[in-house]
Amino acid sequence: MIKNILNSLEEGFIAFLLVGMTFLVVGEVLARFVFNHGVLWIEELTLHASAWMVLFGASWALKKKAHIGVDAFVKIFQTNVQRVMGGIAVTISLAYCGILTYGGFVYLGKLKKIGIELDDIALEKWMAHSILVIGMVLLAIRLVQLLWRIIKGTEVGFGHVDEADTALEEAHIPKPKH
Amino acid sequence: MTTAFLFLLLLITMLLGVPVAIALGFSSAVTIMIFSQDSLASVALKFFEAVSAHYTLLAIPFFILSSAFLSGGGVARRIINFAIDCVGHVRGGLAMASVLACMIFAAVSGSSPATVAAIGSVVIVGMVKAGYPKAFGAGVICNAGTLGILIPPSIVMLVYSAATEVSAARMFMAGFVPGIMMGLLLMLAIYIVARIKNLPAQEWVGIKQLSTSLWQASGGLFLIVIVLGAIYGGIASPTEAAAVSTMYAFMVACFGYRDLGPMKEIPWFKDGESTGQMLSRNVWQMTRALPFCVMDKDIRHTIMEAAKVSIMLLFIIANAMLFAHVLTTERIPHEVASLIVGWGLPAWGFLIVVNILLLAAGNFMEPSAILLIMAPILFPIAVQLGIDPIHLGIIMVVNMEIGMITPPVGLNLFVTAGITGESLGWATRAALPWLGLLLFFLILITYIPQISLFLPEYLDKLHGYN
């Protein structure tokens, strides 16, 4: 129950950002042509909305198995070896999250200390950029879950879906059997 | 040493199955930690800048969303019908119509696999029914689909312009003529093969039917006018044009064609209605349907699918930018440049090196990532040798096209194998005869810069810039 609510909140937020970006840019175009008046803050807001969508959505995309990767090499080996390689791959990804979370934390701390605001919006910069740390922590949580499933043996790795499958799905064609 | 470490780490992590994006980011971050004085905070800053400082790249999610509405909304099917009515009556006409449909769809979408999936899923079956060999149909679609990234709008071009600061609008102008040329070349080859193999022709449907199918496809065709017209006319930036086209694609799919969304089963015309009644009923129903769009399952699904692809792609791009940043701070482009310039290669010799390098890389990596890694290295050399940046961009795009139909990671091959239900090896063999044509086209593009530069220069003159 709670899981369902969380899931739809997560998807809703991503959809809201994507649709919101579209409306913002269209709104800017309208403002320029119809009212002959450019709106300065829209560009900055849209860019940040896009950053939030990507960084917040990176962990969601992991859940949806949307990140592409090469699995031709891994597939040569037996399932157990694949599991070990998958475990190493997830650990490397966790290290990546660790590095960026730490770096992001230091960076946000510095921004907060200086206390500067965004260029055209009256919002402290460290808040607008905080999604870097949030996104990386979320990604790390999903990676730990994946690692646990690999250790238990219910999954062998990232289980990449290639971009090809996604294109097929978009055109509403059933996935091929690999 | 640093360079070797960086690339080796990337290779190992990728082979282990780490997602491309994370492999790029991880290898760059670790390289910075070991070899450079930069702090991790500056890595974080660079990374955030990569996701938030490129207005051009915003066009990518918009184009993905608009093409998702179009392929889900039955626009692809109407474009195909129109193309068949146009050229179907020529010998081999169904295959030529498929190429034409791919060209038109390429002009509303920015991606190759999406083009193959949207057009191929319908026309390959149709061609087999009409008596074409299945491998012939699949090979044609696999190749024509690569036009998705050459005919503007194109995601790969947006990435190139973000990497090199070349204007995306000018790249979009430059891709137009080569794209049309490539399409015509494919059609010509099909015609010759059809003559030799005695492939069937459809019946000529007549002007009346042609204009009906033109009218039915016009909702999709008008999108091309909006996007390209706005960009070529210098009215709007590619990002703005993309956002407007997304809005338009949504309206056409939901309220025009009504193939998805809350108005799915409601017809435009009911029997025994006067024009006035019809108009007022439709306006009223559309207004009433508008709030329901937020909750609609189809629309939601389309948006989430587009979000998935956009996030995946933008996340790769951000990490690839971090990678490119490491390359630049280690002065690797500079070293490679002085090495290659030291060989004393003429411009044409350098272009051969570019082709070989990109064709090799295109076999293993996602096109956007390759562009972001290679562009900073190749760009300064090209400028030194007097090669136009726009021309270099088009060469890179055509190389990426070829990468899409060569194994092991040719995306178009995967999609073709998927829609035909055959194996990857089968799809590769089907596409192989046409690969020669694409290589010939690559030579043309590489050594005749005027093909790419003609339109942007002409439009400049028209606007009176020089």
Interface residues (C-beta under 8 A of the other chain):
Chain A: E11 I14 A15 L18 V19 M21 T22 V25 V26 E28 V29 E43 T46 L47 H48 S50 A51 M53 V54 L55 G57 A58 W60 A61 L62 K64 A66 H67 I68 G69 V70 D71 A72 F73 V74 M85 G86 I88 A89 I92 S93 A95 Y96 I99 L100 Y102 G103 G104 V106 Y107 K110 H129 L132 G157 F158 H160 D162 E163 A164 D165 T166 A167 L168 E169 E170 A171 H172 I173 K175 P176
Chain B: T13 M14 L15 L16 G17 V18 P19 V20 A21 I22 A23 G25 F26 A29 V30 M33 S39 L40 A41 S42 V43 A44 L45 F47 F48 V51 S52 A53 H54 Y55 L57 L58 P61 F62 L65 S67 A68 S71 G72 A76 S111 P113 A114 V116 A117 A118 S121 A236 T239 E240 A242 A243 V244 T246 M247 R300 I303 M304 E305 A306 A307 K308 V309 S310 I311 M312 L314 F315 I316 A318 F364 E366 P408 V409 L411 N412 F414 V415 A417 G418 I419 G421
